[in-house]
């Protein structure tokens, strides 16, 4: 048997990706982990810590609070895989962590770290000292990860739940979290590939958004323009047309008569397609079911659930 090559702690790592799966399941060959609504991050831990995102860009300067990871491995070199998150009101906020990831320079990152501290949720160990572990079974990698990494204020090892995918997913839905990843216990780490050894099952979420406009198709409303406040500015985050029917369309015609305006309420108006749009004064909110946020802060797969009693000022991106 040929020995495995030693890991190169300077080379970029292409991450293993899960593939979508329609529903959670229980199986003794799979374990479940929470799917975190954050930014994928590989940490190269040697004498110092170097961070790399999914697109192979360096992100070391963006997350200064993760530099103590070099001490948490107690003198061992390691390559870790995980997700960086920002918690707000006890839940991960993708818009907040995206602000951290897009920090312009080290000074801006340090300032943001004081108000939006991150947590690094580590779920895999790809290398340890001179061993490349990517061909080792997942459950072996996780065992060695638990032995290696001491918990810290800014990082933790993600808990795994063998054979209990349905129970874990039900808990995720109750808590309003993003979803779960079901992973084959004996699977290797196939860098840069999507395989059915990792299956992601996502949970839809329902939240309130500010109504900032109505888009028409002919004489009838076809979709609503949605926003969230960022600082004191309303930020456009997408439009919803699915679920608009019947009484809702009649209500929208009344809303348009009462709140219609020529002035665009959105600060990022360049992101808008304005043809056939009547803007609204931002006085009402609506409940929207959606799958996730995209990297440019737009809602994916939104559907209308009804008007909301939440005041507009409470619908925030921060």
C-alpha positions in Angstrom: 0.0 0.0 0.0 1.4 3.4 -1.0 1.6 5.9 1.9 -0.6 8.9 1.7 1.1 12.1 0.7 1.7 14.6 3.5 -0.8 17.5 3.4 0.3 20.8 2.0 -0.8 23.5 4.4 -0.1 26.3 1.8 -2.3 24.8 -1.0 -5.9 25.9 -1.4 -8.6 23.3 -0.5 -11.8 22.8 -2.5 -14.5 21.9 -0.2 -16.8 18.9 -0.3 -20.4 20.0 -1.0 -23.7 18.4 -0.1 -26.4 17.7 -2.7 -30.1 18.6 -2.1 -32.4 15.9 -0.7 -36.2 16.2 -0.4 -36.7 15.0 3.1 -34.9 13.8 6.2 -34.6 10.1 7.1 -33.3 7.8 9.7 -30.6 5.3 8.7 -27.8 3.7 10.8 -25.2 4.5 8.1 -25.9 8.2 8.3 -25.4 10.9 10.9 -27.0 14.3 11.0 -25.6 17.7 11.7 -27.2 21.2 11.8 -26.9 23.2 8.6 -25.6 26.6 9.6 -26.7 29.7 7.8 -23.3 31.2 7.4 -20.1 31.4 5.3 -18.2 28.2 4.5 -14.6 28.5 5.8 -11.5 26.3 5.8 -8.9 27.0 8.5 -5.3 26.2 8.1 -3.8 26.0 11.6 0.0 26.0 11.9 2.0 28.6 13.9 -0.7 31.0 12.8 -4.2 30.7 11.4 -5.1 31.2 7.7 -8.7 31.3 6.5 -10.0 30.4 3.1 -13.6 30.6 1.8 -15.5 28.3 -0.6 -14.3 30.3 -3.6 -10.6 29.9 -2.5 -10.3 33.6 -1.4 -8.3 34.5 1.7 -10.4 35.7 4.5 -7.9 35.8 7.4 -8.1 39.5 7.9 -12.0 39.4 8.0 -12.2 37.3 11.2 -9.5 38.4 13.7 -11.3 36.6 16.6 -10.4 33.2 15.0 -6.6 33.8 15.3 -6.4 32.1 18.8 -7.3 28.8 17.0 -3.5 28.3 16.7 -3.4 27.8 20.5 -6.6 25.6 20.6 -4.9 22.8 18.7 -2.2 22.6 21.4 0.8 22.6 19.0 -0.7 20.4 16.3 -1.1 21.5 12.7 -4.5 21.0 11.3 -6.9 21.8 8.4 -10.4 22.4 9.6 -13.6 22.7 7.7 -16.7 24.5 9.0 -19.1 27.4 8.9 -18.7 31.0 10.2 -21.9 32.4 11.6 -23.2 35.5 13.4 -25.9 34.9 15.9 -28.7 37.4 16.4 -31.5 36.7 18.8 -30.2 33.2 19.2 -30.3 32.4 15.5 -27.7 32.6 12.7 -28.1 35.7 10.5 -26.8 35.4 7.0 -27.0 39.2 6.2 -25.0 39.9 9.4 -22.2 37.3 8.6 -22.1 38.6 5.0 -21.3 42.1 6.4 -18.3 40.5 8.2 -17.2 38.6 5.1 -17.2 41.7 3.0 -15.2 43.9 5.3 -13.0 46.2 3.2 -9.8 45.9 5.3 -8.4 44.7 8.6 -9.4 47.9 10.4 -13.1 47.6 9.3 -13.0 43.9 10.3 -11.8 44.6 13.8 -14.5 47.3 14.2 -17.2 44.9 13.0 -15.9 42.1 15.2 -16.9 44.2 18.3 -20.5 44.5 17.2 -21.0 41.4 15.1 -18.8 38.7 16.7 -18.6 35.4 14.8 -18.6 31.8 15.8 -16.8 29.1 13.8 -18.7 25.8 13.8 -16.2 23.1 12.8 -17.6 19.9 11.3 -14.6 18.2 9.7 -10.9 17.6 10.1 -9.0 17.2 6.7 -5.4 17.0 8.0 -3.6 16.6 11.2 0.2 17.2 11.4 1.7 15.0 8.7 -1.5 13.0 8.0 -3.9 13.8 5.2 -7.2 12.5 6.5 -9.5 13.1 3.5 -9.6 9.4 2.6 -10.4 8.3 6.2 -14.0 7.6 7.1 -16.0 10.6 8.3 -16.7 9.1 11.7 -12.9 8.6 12.3 -12.2 12.2 11.2 -14.9 13.4 13.6 -13.5 11.4 16.5 -10.1 12.8 16.0 -11.5 16.3 15.6 -13.2 16.0 19.0 -10.0 14.9 20.6 -8.0 17.7 19.0 -9.9 20.9 19.3 -10.5 22.5 22.6 -13.7 24.6 22.7 -13.2 28.3 22.6 -15.3 31.5 22.9 -15.4 31.8 19.1 -15.5 28.2 17.9 -17.0 24.8 18.6 -17.2 21.3 17.2 -20.6 20.6 15.6 -22.5 17.9 17.3 -23.5 14.8 15.3 -26.6 12.7 15.7 -26.2 9.1 14.3 -29.2 7.6 12.6 -31.7 10.3 13.8 -32.2 12.5 10.8 -36.0 12.9 11.2 -35.8 13.9 14.9 -33.0 16.4 14.2 -34.9 18.0 11.2 -38.1 18.3 13.3 -36.1 20.2 16.0 -34.6 22.4 13.3 -38.1 23.3 12.0 -39.3 24.1 15.5 -36.3 26.5 16.1 -36.7 28.1 12.7 -33.1 27.1 11.6 -31.9 26.5 8.0 -31.9 22.7 7.8 -29.7 19.6 8.3 -27.0 17.8 6.5 -27.1 14.0 6.6 -23.7 12.4 6.1 -22.6 8.9 5.4 -20.6 7.8 8.4 -17.9 5.9 6.3 -17.6 8.4 3.5 -14.2 10.0 2.6 -13.9 13.8 2.0 -14.2 14.2 -1.7 -12.7 17.7 -2.2 -14.3 19.9 -4.8 -17.2 17.5 -5.5 -20.8 17.1 -4.7 -21.8 13.5 -3.9 -24.7 11.8 -2.3 -22.6 10.9 0.7 -23.6 14.4 2.0 -27.3 15.3 1.7 -28.7 18.7 2.6 -32.4 19.0 3.7 -33.5 22.6 4.0 -36.3 24.0 6.1 -38.4 26.9 4.8 -38.6 30.0 7.1 -41.3 32.5 7.6 -40.5 36.1 8.5 -41.8 39.6 8.1 -40.7 42.1 5.4 -41.6 45.7 4.6 -43.8 46.2 1.5 -42.1 48.8 -0.7 -43.8 48.4 -4.0 -46.3 46.6 -6.2 -45.3 45.3 -9.7 -48.1 45.0 -12.2 -48.7 42.7 -15.1 -51.2 44.6 -17.1 -53.9 46.2 -14.8 -53.5 43.6 -12.0 -50.8 43.3 -9.2 -48.4 40.5 -10.0 -45.8 40.7 -7.2 -44.7 42.7 -4.2 -41.3 44.4 -3.7 -39.9 43.5 -0.3 -37.4 45.3 2.0 -35.5 45.2 5.2 -34.0 48.1 7.1 -30.2 48.3 7.1 -29.2 51.0 9.5 -31.8 53.6 8.7 -32.2 52.8 5.0 -34.7 50.4 3.4 -32.9 47.7 1.5 -34.5 45.8 -1.4 -34.3 42.1 -0.9 -36.5 40.7 -3.7 -40.1 40.3 -4.8 -42.7 37.8 -4.1 -45.5 36.7 -6.5 -46.2 33.1 -5.4 -49.2 33.0 -3.1 -50.8 36.2 -4.2 -54.4 35.4 -5.1 -58.0 36.2 -4.4 -58.7 38.5 -1.4 -55.0 39.4 -1.2 -55.0 40.9 -4.7 -58.1 43.0 -3.8 -56.4 44.2 -0.6 -53.3 45.1 -2.7 -55.4 47.4 -4.9 -56.6 49.2 -1.8 -53.0 49.4 -0.4 -51.8 50.8 -3.7 -54.4 53.6 -3.6 -53.6 54.5 -0.1 -49.8 54.2 0.0 -48.8 54.6 -3.7 -45.9 57.1 -4.3 -43.6 58.0 -7.1 -40.6 58.1 -4.8 -38.6 54.8 -4.5 -38.2 53.9 -0.8 -35.2 51.6 -1.4 -31.6 52.7 -0.9 -30.3 50.1 -3.4 -32.6 51.2 -6.2 -30.1 50.1 -8.8 -31.0 46.5 -8.0 -34.6 47.0 -9.1 -36.3 46.4 -12.4 -38.7 49.3 -12.3 -41.0 48.7 -15.3 -44.6 48.4 -14.2 -43.8 49.2 -10.6 -45.8 51.4 -8.2 -43.8 52.2 -5.1 -45.4 52.2 -1.7 -44.7 54.3 1.3 -43.1 51.7 3.8 -46.0 51.5 6.2 -47.0 47.9 6.0 -45.3 44.5 6.4 -46.1 41.0 5.2 -45.2 37.4 6.2 -43.1 35.7 3.6 -42.0 32.0 3.5 -38.6 31.6 1.9 -35.8 29.0 1.6 -32.6 31.0 2.2 -30.7 34.2 1.5 -28.5 34.4 -1.6 -25.0 35.9 -1.4 -26.3 39.2 -2.8 -28.9 39.5 -0.1 -31.9 38.4 -2.1 -34.6 35.9 -1.0 -34.7 32.5 -2.6 -38.0 30.8 -3.3 -40.3 33.3 -1.5 -44.0 32.8 -1.2 -46.6 35.2 0.3 -48.3 34.1 3.6 -50.3 37.2 4.4 -50.1 40.6 6.0 -48.1 41.0 9.2 -48.6 43.0 12.4 -44.9 43.6 12.8 -44.0 47.3 12.5 -41.7 48.1 9.6 -38.9 49.4 11.8 -38.6 46.0 13.3 -37.8 44.3 9.9 -34.1 44.6 9.9 -31.0 43.1 8.2 -28.7 43.7 11.2 
